[in-house]
Amino acid sequence: MPWQEQREHEDDEVRTEAKIEIREEVREWDYGEYEGLRSKEIQEMRKREGKGEWDIWRDGCPGGEYVLYVLRGRIGDEC
């Protein structure tokens, strides 16, 4: 997995069978208090604070953009 500290493969290529579409509208958004942190760091911080496991799609980012705002504001009502 790309978030593991050491990859299983010697190269830095991420290998996946997932079908993805990269759209400029949602490539980045304001992570608020989580800006600059890796997912692992966010998970550790939330664990210390007793907040449970973090999922950006469910929990969003405190002080940042709300997930539905990002999707609807940039993509429109199709989401």
C-alpha positions in Angstrom: 0.0 0.0 0.0 1.3 3.5 -0.8 0.9 4.7 2.8 3.1 1.9 4.3 6.5 3.1 5.5 8.3 0.5 3.3 6.9 -0.6 0.0 6.9 -4.3 -1.0 8.4 -3.3 -4.4 11.8 -1.9 -4.9 10.6 0.9 -7.2 8.3 3.7 -6.1 5.5 2.8 -8.5 2.1 2.3 -7.0 0.4 -0.7 -8.5 -3.3 -1.1 -8.4 -6.2 -2.6 -10.3 -8.5 0.3 -9.1 -10.3 2.3 -11.7 -9.7 5.9 -11.0 -10.4 9.3 -12.6 -8.3 12.3 -11.5 -10.4 15.5 -11.8 -8.9 18.9 -11.4 -12.0 20.0 -9.4 -11.1 17.7 -6.5 -7.4 17.1 -6.8 -6.7 19.2 -3.6 -8.8 20.9 -1.0 -8.2 22.8 2.3 -7.2 20.2 5.0 -7.5 22.9 7.7 -5.9 21.6 10.9 -4.7 18.5 9.1 -2.8 20.5 6.4 0.7 19.1 5.9 0.1 15.9 7.9 0.2 12.4 6.5 -2.8 10.1 7.1 -0.7 8.1 9.6 -0.1 11.3 11.6 -3.7 12.2 11.6 -4.7 8.7 12.7 -2.2 8.9 15.6 -3.4 12.3 16.6 -7.0 11.3 16.6 -6.2 8.2 18.6 -4.5 10.3 21.3 -7.5 12.5 21.4 -9.9 9.6 21.7 -11.7 10.4 18.4 -11.3 7.1 16.7 -10.2 6.1 13.2 -10.2 8.9 10.6 -11.9 8.6 7.2 -11.7 11.8 5.1 -15.0 11.0 3.3 -16.8 10.5 6.6 -15.0 12.9 9.0 -13.7 15.6 6.7 -11.0 18.0 8.1 -11.5 20.3 11.1 -11.1 23.9 10.0 -10.9 22.9 6.4 -13.4 22.4 3.6 -16.4 20.2 4.2 -16.4 17.1 1.9 -19.8 17.8 0.3 -18.8 21.4 -0.3 -15.7 20.3 -2.1 -17.7 17.8 -4.2 -20.8 20.0 -5.0 -18.9 23.3 -5.1 -16.4 22.0 -7.6 -18.2 19.3 -9.5 -21.8 20.4 -9.2 -25.0 18.6 -8.4 -23.9 15.5 -10.3 -22.4 14.0 -7.1 
